[in-house]
Amino acid sequence: MDLQDLLEDLSQRLGRGLFVDSTDGRMLGYSKQDAHADPARVASVMSRRVAPEIREWQNRYGISKATKVVRLPPNAELGIRARFCVPIRRDGRCLGYLWTSADGKALDETALGALQGAAAELARVLAGRGDEREDLIRWLLDPDRTGGGARDRLAALEPSLLSSEVLICVGVPISRRRRQVPALSAAELERLGTALPRVLPCFVAPTHVTALLLSGPSGPSGPTALDEALRKSARRPFAIGIGEPVPFDVRAVREAYGQARAAAGVAALDPALPRVLPWSGAGPYRMLLPVAPGPDPVLVPLEHDEELVRTLETYLDAGCDVRRTAASLHLHRTTVYYRLDRIATTLGADLRDGLVRSHLHLALKARRLSGQL
């Protein structure tokens, strides 16, 4: 019996509407009829996610650590009526939550036993889903395999993937001397491979951990979720790379995977970079590691202002010396300062940052090579 069949069967026996959420807020299933559904739950069904503020409020009642039914009071501000939560646990880990309204009939011993039994059965179903999801993510990202089948099966497990952008996040261990990215030990492979897929849609490879997560305000905080899971399960620091948010398309997801692996690798090697690094923040490494097709987009905001482009290149060629830049362009230094301020504002970049300067200089020279200057 699958998750939906279990919910419908139990809902009919109890005469109650039921819902199942994952620990990261994904709507996993719900019974078709529920006369007591509150506005918050209706919104969750429509978006296939539990809003972050509702998750935060629910977690105040200790549901992630509970082993028995927890009653949550109403919250008019969030549109929540009183409800019961049954944690779905397996091998000491919480895989999700079974919910039913506390309005109407009270939970008698029979109903309580049925809910606890259903939670145990749901735990077996969700644990199996986790194993399947791990294999499908591997398949989706494997360049030697056609990924369409994996994409379709993942979408069947998590329909919200089709209506959202996704994030690929990759974690790699950081060595003490940062001279190379070390492989995971056999003990780490076993520990992470057991723990992480139970709390995140991810897989663990000998060199890295990869998570596929929803992007945007309705999704979990992808890199933070992976970072927290690694902190709990690993015994050394990890760098995390984040690909650009992309539609749930095989080609786009694989490109984002390459970006995330590259960003994780350079973050693990270069202490000048943040430990959690989006590909968009990889600076000059975006030029040195061209994992994304096409030219680097860093100069796009300036593409219609050749005056600013020329000023920026001259400034960088002059070793960021304003006096020499002004002399080369036959301008007053005040004008150069004004233009540099406009460039920084337009690009959203700090021109005092050495990595930013290196990135922009490389991009300008690549632009020359392409014949755009």
C-alpha positions in Angstrom: 0.0 0.0 0.0 1.5 3.4 -1.0 1.3 6.7 1.0 -1.9 8.0 -0.7 -3.7 4.7 -0.2 -2.7 4.6 3.4 -4.0 8.1 4.0 -7.4 7.5 2.3 -7.9 4.2 4.1 -7.1 5.7 7.5 -9.1 8.9 6.8 -12.2 6.8 6.0 -11.8 4.7 9.1 -11.3 7.7 11.4 -13.7 10.1 9.7 -10.9 12.7 9.7 -8.9 14.6 7.1 -5.2 13.7 7.2 -2.1 15.4 5.8 1.6 14.4 5.7 4.5 16.9 5.5 8.2 16.2 5.3 10.5 17.7 7.9 11.7 20.4 5.4 8.1 21.5 4.7 7.2 19.6 1.5 3.6 18.4 1.2 3.9 14.7 0.7 0.2 13.7 0.7 -3.3 14.5 1.9 -6.7 12.8 2.1 -9.2 14.0 -0.5 -11.9 15.1 1.9 -11.5 17.2 5.0 -14.4 19.4 6.4 -12.1 20.9 9.0 -9.2 22.0 6.8 -8.0 25.5 7.9 -6.8 28.3 5.6 -3.1 27.5 6.4 -3.6 23.9 5.3 -5.5 24.8 2.2 -2.6 27.1 1.2 -0.1 24.3 1.8 -2.1 22.0 -0.4 -2.3 24.6 -3.2 1.5 25.4 -3.0 2.6 21.9 -2.1 4.7 23.5 0.7 4.2 24.6 4.3 5.0 28.3 4.7 8.3 29.0 6.6 6.5 31.0 9.3 4.1 28.1 10.0 7.0 25.6 10.1 8.8 27.8 12.6 5.6 28.1 14.8 5.0 24.3 14.7 8.6 23.6 15.7 8.2 25.6 18.9 6.1 22.7 20.2 8.9 20.2 19.9 7.4 18.1 17.1 10.8 17.2 15.6 11.8 15.4 18.9 8.4 14.1 19.9 7.7 10.4 19.9 4.0 10.6 20.6 1.0 12.7 19.5 1.4 16.4 20.1 -1.6 18.8 20.2 -1.0 22.3 18.8 -3.3 25.1 19.8 -5.0 27.4 17.2 -3.2 30.4 15.7 -5.6 32.9 14.2 -2.8 35.1 12.8 -1.4 32.2 10.7 -4.9 30.8 9.8 -4.4 27.6 11.9 -7.0 25.8 13.8 -6.1 23.4 16.6 -4.4 20.3 15.3 -2.8 17.0 16.2 0.7 16.0 15.0 2.0 12.5 14.9 5.8 12.4 14.2 6.7 9.8 11.6 9.9 8.2 12.9 12.2 5.4 11.8 15.5 4.3 13.4 15.4 7.3 15.8 15.0 9.8 12.9 12.0 12.0 12.1 11.0 11.6 8.4 7.9 13.7 8.5 4.6 14.5 10.3 1.1 13.1 10.1 -1.5 15.8 10.8 -5.2 15.8 11.6 -7.5 18.5 12.9 -8.3 18.8 16.6 -11.7 20.3 15.8 -14.7 18.0 16.2 -14.2 14.5 17.7 -11.6 14.0 20.3 -8.9 11.4 19.9 -10.0 8.3 21.7 -7.7 5.3 22.4 -8.8 3.6 19.2 -8.1 6.7 17.0 -4.9 7.3 18.8 -3.7 3.7 18.2 -4.7 3.9 14.6 -2.8 7.1 14.0 0.3 5.7 15.7 0.1 2.6 13.6 -0.4 4.6 10.5 2.7 6.7 11.4 4.8 3.5 11.6 3.5 2.3 8.2 4.2 5.7 6.7 7.7 5.6 8.1 8.4 2.4 6.1 6.9 4.0 3.0 8.9 7.3 3.3 12.1 5.4 4.1 11.6 3.5 0.8 10.9 6.7 -1.0 14.2 8.2 0.3 16.2 5.3 -1.1 14.4 5.6 -4.5 14.9 9.4 -4.5 18.6 9.0 -3.9 19.0 6.6 -6.8 17.0 8.8 -9.1 19.1 11.9 -8.3 22.2 10.0 -9.1 20.7 8.9 -12.4 19.5 12.4 -13.3 23.0 13.9 -12.8 24.9 11.1 -14.5 26.2 12.4 -17.9 26.5 8.9 -19.2 22.8 8.2 -18.9 19.6 9.7 -20.4 18.0 11.6 -17.6 14.5 12.0 -18.8 13.2 8.9 -17.0 14.8 10.0 -13.7 13.3 13.4 -14.1 9.8 12.1 -14.6 9.9 9.7 -11.7 11.3 12.4 -9.4 8.5 14.7 -10.5 6.0 11.9 -9.7 7.4 11.7 -6.1 7.6 15.5 -5.7 5.2 17.3 -8.1 6.2 20.7 -6.9 9.5 20.2 -8.8 7.7 20.9 -12.0 6.4 24.3 -10.9 9.5 25.6 -9.1 13.1 26.3 -9.8 15.6 23.9 -8.1 19.0 24.3 -6.5 21.8 21.9 -6.7 24.1 22.1 -3.7 27.3 20.2 -3.4 29.4 19.7 -0.2 33.0 18.7 -0.2 35.4 18.2 2.8 37.9 20.9 3.6 41.5 19.7 4.4 43.6 21.4 7.0 46.2 22.8 4.5 43.7 23.5 1.7 46.0 22.1 -0.9 43.5 19.6 -2.3 40.0 18.4 -1.9 40.2 15.1 0.0 37.9 12.2 -0.6 35.5 11.0 2.0 36.8 8.2 4.2 35.0 4.8 4.3 33.6 5.7 7.8 32.3 9.1 6.5 30.7 7.5 3.4 28.8 5.1 5.6 27.8 7.7 8.2 26.8 10.3 5.7 25.2 7.8 3.3 23.0 6.6 6.2 22.1 9.9 7.8 21.8 12.5 5.0 19.3 10.9 2.6 16.8 10.5 5.5 16.6 14.3 6.0 17.4 15.7 2.5 16.8 14.6 -1.1 20.5 13.9 -1.8 23.2 11.3 -2.5 26.6 10.7 -1.1 29.5 10.0 -3.5 33.2 9.1 -2.6 34.2 12.7 -3.2 31.2 14.9 -2.4 27.6 15.1 -1.2 24.9 16.4 -3.6 21.4 17.7 -2.7 18.6 18.6 -5.0 16.3 21.2 -3.4 13.5 23.6 -4.2 14.6 27.2 -4.7 12.8 30.5 -3.8 10.8 31.6 -0.8 8.5 28.6 -0.9 11.4 26.1 -0.8 13.8 25.2 2.0 16.9 27.2 2.5 18.9 24.8 0.4 22.5 25.5 1.3 21.6 26.1 4.9 19.7 22.8 5.1 22.7 20.9 3.6 25.1 22.8 5.9 23.1 21.9 9.0 22.8 18.3 8.0 26.5 18.0 7.4 27.4 19.7 10.7 25.3 17.1 12.5 26.6 14.1 10.6 30.2 14.9 9.6 33.2 15.4 12.0 35.1 18.0 9.9 34.2 21.2 8.0 32.7 21.1 4.6 32.6 23.7 1.8 29.3 24.0 0.0 28.9 25.1 -3.6 25.5 26.3 -5.0 24.5 26.1 -8.7 22.3 28.8 -10.3 18.6 28.3 -9.7 17.2 26.4 -12.7 14.0 24.8 -14.0 13.6 21.1 -13.4 15.0 20.2 -16.8 17.7 17.6 -17.3 20.2 19.8 -19.2 19.7 22.8 -16.9 20.0 20.7 -13.7 23.2 19.0 -15.0 24.8 22.4 -15.8 23.9 23.6 -12.3 25.5 20.5 -10.9 28.7 21.3 -12.7 28.6 24.9 -11.3 27.9 23.6 -7.7 30.8 21.1 -7.8 33.2 23.8 -9.2 32.1 26.3 -6.6 32.5 23.8 -3.7 35.9 22.8 -4.9 37.3 26.4 -5.1 35.7 27.3 -1.7 37.4 24.3 -0.2 40.8 25.3 -1.6 40.8 29.1 -1.3 40.4 30.6 2.2 39.6 34.0 0.6 36.3 32.7 -0.5 33.3 32.1 1.8 32.8 28.5 2.9 29.3 28.4 1.4 29.7 29.7 -2.1 27.1 30.3 -4.9 28.6 29.9 -8.4 27.6 33.5 -9.0 30.1 34.6 -6.3 33.0 32.5 -7.5 34.7 35.6 -8.9 37.7 34.9 -11.2 37.2 31.2 -10.9 34.2 31.6 -13.1 36.7 32.4 -15.9 39.3 29.9 -14.9 36.7 27.1 -14.6 34.3 27.6 -17.5 31.7 25.0 -16.5 28.8 27.1 -17.8 28.3 27.6 -21.5 28.7 31.0 -23.1 30.5 34.1 -21.9 30.6 35.1 -18.2 27.7 37.5 -17.6 29.4 39.7 -15.0 29.8 42.6 -17.5 26.2 42.5 -18.9 25.0 45.4 -16.8 27.6 47.6 -18.5 27.1 46.3 -22.0 25.3 49.5 -23.3 27.8 51.9 -21.7 31.1 51.6 -23.5 32.4 54.7 -21.7 32.2 52.9 -18.4 33.6 49.7 -19.8 36.6 51.6 -21.2 37.1 53.4 -17.9 37.0 50.1 -15.9 39.5 48.4 -18.2 41.9 51.3 -18.1 41.6 51.5 -14.3 42.4 47.8 -13.9 45.2 47.9 -16.5 46.7 50.8 -14.5 46.8 48.7 -11.4 43.8 50.6 -10.0 45.8 53.8 -9.9 43.3 56.7 -10.4 45.9 59.2 -11.3 47.3 57.0 -14.1 43.8 56.2 -15.2 42.8 59.9 -15.5 46.0 60.7 -17.4 45.4 57.8 -19.9 41.8 58.8 -20.5 42.5 62.6 -20.4 40.1 63.1 -17.6 40.1 64.8 -14.3 40.5 62.5 -11.3 37.1 63.6 -10.0 35.5 62.3 -13.2 37.3 59.0 -12.8 36.1 58.6 -9.2 32.5 59.4 -10.3 32.6 56.8 -13.1 34.1 54.2 -10.8 31.3 54.8 -8.3 28.7 54.4 -11.1 30.4 51.1 -12.2 30.4 49.7 -8.7 26.7 50.7 -8.3 25.7 49.3 -11.7 27.6 46.0 -11.1 26.7 45.7 -7.4 30.4 45.0 -6.9 33.1 46.2 -4.5 36.0 47.5 -6.6 38.2 47.4 -3.5 38.0 43.6 -3.4 41.0 41.9 -5.1 38.9 38.9 -6.2 36.3 41.2 -7.8 39.0 43.1 -9.6 40.6 39.9 -10.9 37.2 38.6 -12.1 36.3 41.8 -13.9 39.8 42.1 -15.5 39.6 38.5 -16.8 36.1 39.2 -18.2 37.2 42.3 -20.0 40.2 40.5 -21.6 37.9 37.6 -22.6 35.6 40.2 -24.1 38.5 41.6 -26.2 39.3 38.1 -27.4 35.8 37.6 -28.5 36.0 40.7 -30.6 33.5 42.8 -28.6 36.0 45.6 -28.0 
